[in-house]
Amino acid sequence: MNLARYLNWLAVLALVLAGDRVLGAGVHGVVLKSQLRFSRLYSGKVHPEVLVVGNSRAVNSLYVPTLESNLGVAVDSLAYNGVTAEVARALALDALDHGAKPKWTIVEVTTVMGEADILKELRLYRRESPRLATLLATNYPDISTASQVSWLFSENTELLMRAGYYARRSDRSWINNYVISDELIEATRRMPPIEFPISPRNNAALRRLADEMEARGIAVCLVLGPYLGVYRSRVSNFDAWATQLRQALGPHSILDLSAAISDRHQFADRIHSNRAGAEAISADVADAIRSGRCGSAVR
C-alpha cells in the first residue's frame, strides 16, 4: 500500500470515528433526558428519602406509590430486572455521588442470585459511572473494549428502547398487572426440586452495600420478597440458603416476607408478585420501617 492510499484510509477511519462520537453523543443526550430511572439517576434527578434497589423481584414487590403513601416521604427505585448485588451496590453509591441523600435504603436480597448480564445493558451509562464501567470490564472485557471504541455500540442496548418508551412518562408505577395461570401453578407442583445458588461474591457485595450505607448514616432495610408458596416448597435448600445469607450479612437482619402473601391472585408468576401483591408487601415493609422492625438503628 503506497503512502497516499494509507493516508486516505486513515482519513476515512478518522471520519468514521468522529461520526460515531457525534452520533453517539447525540443519542446519549436524548437518553439522559428520559424519565427512565437510570437516566434520572445519572442526570442528578434522584433525590428520595427512601431509595429502593434490587432485581425484578424488587420492582414487583417494593411498589413506589404504595411506599410513598404509607411512609409519607419521597421514594425512588433503582431496581431493575437482573440486577445483582454488585450492580445494586454500584447504583446505590452512584446515586449518592449524584446528589441523593436518602435516609433509608431498601434492598431486596435475592440480588445475591444470578449473573451480571444486566451490565451489557447498563453499558449505556458507562461514561457516567466508573463503577459500572469497572464491573463491565471485569465481567465482559470484549464488550467493554467495543463500548470504548464505538459510542454507538455503547448506546445499542435494550435500555435505549426503555429510555425511548419513558421519554415523556414516569416509570415509577412500572409493575406486573397480570395473574399467574392455573397451568403454571400446576406445572410448578409437578416440577422436580430445585436449589437456590449460593454466591459468596454477591453475598459479600450485599454486605458491603449495607455496611457502606450505614457508614454514611443511611439506615438499611433488607427484604426477602414473596414467592408463590408451591414454588417455595420446591426449593430444597431454601432454609440453608437463607441461613448462609444471614451469616454473610452479619449484624444486618433480613425482613423475611417470602411467605407473607398466599393468594394466587397476588402473583404474576412463581417468583414475582403483581400489583395487588406488591401493594400488600410494600405496606408491610413501610410498617416495618415505621415500627423499627426493619433496618438498622441509624435514623
Backbone hydrogen bonds, N-H to C=O, Kabsch-Sander energy under -0.5 kcal/mol:
donor,donor_aa,acceptor,acceptor_aa,energy
6,Y,2,N,-2.2
7,L,3,L,-2.5
8,N,4,A,-2.0
9,W,5,R,-2.4
10,L,6,Y,-2.1
11,A,7,L,-2.3
12,V,8,N,-2.5
13,L,9,W,-2.7
14,A,10,L,-2.5
15,L,11,A,-2.1
16,V,12,V,-2.6
17,L,13,L,-2.6
18,A,14,A,-2.4
19,G,15,L,-2.7
20,D,16,V,-2.5
21,R,17,L,-2.4
22,V,18,A,-2.5
23,L,19,G,-2.8
24,G,20,D,-2.8
25,A,21,R,-2.7
26,G,22,V,-2.0
27,V,23,L,-2.6
28,H,24,G,-2.5
29,G,25,A,-2.1
30,V,26,G,-1.4
31,V,27,V,-2.1
32,L,28,H,-2.3
33,K,30,V,-1.0
34,S,31,V,-1.7
35,Q,166,Y,-2.5
40,R,36,L,-2.5
41,L,37,R,-2.0
42,Y,38,F,-2.5
43,S,39,S,-0.8
44,G,41,L,-1.6
45,K,40,R,-3.3
47,H,45,K,-0.7
49,E,74,A,-2.0
50,V,74,A,-1.8
51,L,104,W,-2.5
52,V,76,D,-2.7
53,V,106,I,-2.5
58,A,55,N,-0.9
59,V,55,N,-1.9
60,N,56,S,-2.0
61,S,58,A,-0.8
62,L,58,A,-2.4
63,Y,61,S,-0.9
63,Y,278,A,-0.5
64,V,62,L,-0.6
67,L,63,Y,-2.5
68,E,64,V,-2.8
69,S,65,P,-2.1
70,N,66,T,-2.5
71,L,67,L,-2.5
72,G,68,E,-2.4
76,D,50,V,-2.2
78,L,52,V,-3.4
80,Y,54,G,-2.0
83,V,80,Y,-1.8
85,A,111,T,-1.9
88,A,84,T,-3.2
89,R,85,A,-2.4
90,A,86,E,-1.9
91,L,87,V,-2.6
92,A,88,A,-2.6
93,L,89,R,-2.5
94,D,90,A,-2.3
95,A,91,L,-2.1
96,L,92,A,-1.6
97,D,93,L,-2.2
98,H,94,D,-1.7
99,G,96,L,-1.5
100,A,95,A,-2.6
103,K,49,E,-2.3
104,W,49,E,-2.1
105,T,219,A,-2.4
106,I,51,L,-3.0
107,V,105,T,-0.5
107,V,221,C,-2.4
108,E,53,V,-1.6
109,V,107,V,-0.6
109,V,223,V,-2.5
111,T,108,E,-1.1
112,V,109,V,-1.8
113,M,110,T,-1.6
118,I,82,G,-0.5
119,L,116,A,-1.9
120,K,117,D,-2.0
121,E,117,D,-0.5
121,E,118,I,-0.8
122,L,118,I,-2.6
123,R,119,L,-0.8
124,L,121,E,-1.6
125,Y,122,L,-2.4
126,R,123,R,-1.8
128,E,125,Y,-0.8
129,S,125,Y,-1.3
133,A,129,S,-2.4
134,T,130,P,-2.3
135,L,131,R,-2.3
136,L,132,L,-2.7
137,A,133,A,-2.3
138,T,134,T,-2.1
139,N,135,L,-2.5
140,Y,136,L,-3.1
144,S,140,Y,-2.3
145,T,141,P,-2.4
146,A,142,D,-2.4
147,S,143,I,-2.2
148,Q,144,S,-1.5
149,V,145,T,-2.0
150,S,146,A,-2.9
151,W,149,V,-0.5
154,S,150,S,-1.5
155,E,151,W,-1.4
156,N,152,L,-1.1
156,N,153,F,-0.6
157,T,155,E,-2.1
160,L,157,T,-1.0
161,M,157,T,-0.8
162,R,158,E,-1.8
163,A,159,L,-2.8
164,G,160,L,-1.8
165,Y,161,M,-2.4
166,Y,162,R,-2.5
167,A,164,G,-1.3
171,D,35,Q,-0.7
174,W,171,D,-1.6
180,I,264,R,-0.6
180,I,267,F,-2.6
185,I,181,S,-1.8
186,E,182,D,-2.4
187,A,183,E,-2.4
188,T,184,L,-2.0
189,R,185,I,-1.8
190,R,186,E,-1.4
191,M,187,A,-0.9
191,M,188,T,-0.5
194,I,234,R,-2.7
199,S,197,P,-0.5
203,N,199,S,-2.9
204,A,200,P,-2.4
205,A,201,R,-1.6
206,L,202,N,-2.4
207,R,203,N,-2.2
208,R,204,A,-2.5
209,L,205,A,-2.4
210,A,206,L,-2.3
211,D,207,R,-2.7
212,E,208,R,-2.9
213,M,209,L,-2.2
214,E,210,A,-2.2
215,A,211,D,-2.3
216,R,212,E,-0.9
216,R,213,M,-0.8
217,G,214,E,-2.1
218,I,213,M,-2.6
219,A,103,K,-2.2
219,A,217,G,-0.6
221,C,105,T,-2.8
222,L,220,V,-0.6
222,L,253,S,-0.6
223,V,107,V,-3.2
223,V,221,C,-0.6
224,L,255,L,-2.5
225,G,223,V,-0.7
227,Y,258,S,-2.5
228,L,270,R,-2.4
231,Y,228,L,-0.9
232,R,228,L,-2.6
233,S,229,G,-2.0
234,R,231,Y,-1.6
235,V,232,R,-1.2
236,S,194,I,-2.6
236,S,234,R,-1.0
237,N,194,I,-0.6
238,F,235,V,-1.4
241,W,237,N,-3.3
242,A,238,F,-2.6
243,T,239,D,-2.3
244,Q,240,A,-2.5
245,L,241,W,-1.8
246,R,242,A,-2.3
247,Q,243,T,-2.2
248,A,244,Q,-2.1
249,L,245,L,-1.9
250,G,246,R,-0.7
250,G,247,Q,-0.8
252,H,249,L,-1.9
253,S,251,P,-0.7
255,L,222,L,-3.3
256,D,254,I,-1.0
257,L,224,L,-2.4
257,L,255,L,-0.9
260,A,257,L,-1.6
266,Q,263,D,-2.4
267,F,264,R,-1.6
268,A,272,H,-2.5
269,D,272,H,-1.7
274,N,266,Q,-1.9
275,R,176,N,-1.7
278,A,274,N,-3.3
279,E,275,R,-2.6
280,A,276,A,-1.6
281,I,277,G,-2.8
282,S,278,A,-3.0
283,A,279,E,-1.6
284,D,280,A,-1.8
285,V,281,I,-2.6
286,A,282,S,-2.5
287,D,283,A,-2.2
288,A,284,D,-2.3
289,I,285,V,-2.3
290,R,286,A,-2.5
291,S,287,D,-2.3
292,G,288,A,-0.7
292,G,289,I,-0.7
293,R,288,A,-1.7
294,C,288,A,-1.5
296,S,220,V,-0.6
